[in-house]
Amino acid sequence: MERVRASSTKRAARITEMAAVFSLEHQIHRAMEEAHVSSSELAARLGADKALVSRDLSGGLSRAKFQRIVRVADALDCDVVPLMLPRETRRRKQHLVKVFAELGGAQPPKTGRTSKRLP
């Protein structure tokens, strides 16, 4: 991954962007926005101190136990879906399509780009 980042600044930016999208903090911020829930409201829903929630939303969840993440998601009326993905690109893509279908989603739209790869 570091070799890819070093070889192309454009690719490095894309990898960084995709990593952010998949980060827990980003997903929680997005769920909070969609539910119109402030960090104070989230703290109240969790019965937690606002400072703790603020720390969680600023990188603290990377060390959190799974149960804490589930509690935060539950407070936002969301589910946590743990997912293990194959590293090989083709198998990864197949697995994602299968999981998406199992979760009740339709087939993802074809973009026409067959050379685009997932991280």
HUQUIFEN-V759667 format. One line per field, one symbol per residue. phi: phi as a letter, one per 40 degrees, with the letter a starting at -180 (. if undefined). A space follows every 50 residues. Layout:
phi=???
This chain:
phi=.ccccccaccccccccccccccccccccdcccdccfbcccccdcccgbcd cccccdcbhcccbccdcccccccccbfbbbbcabbcccdccccccccccd ccchcccdcccgccccbcc
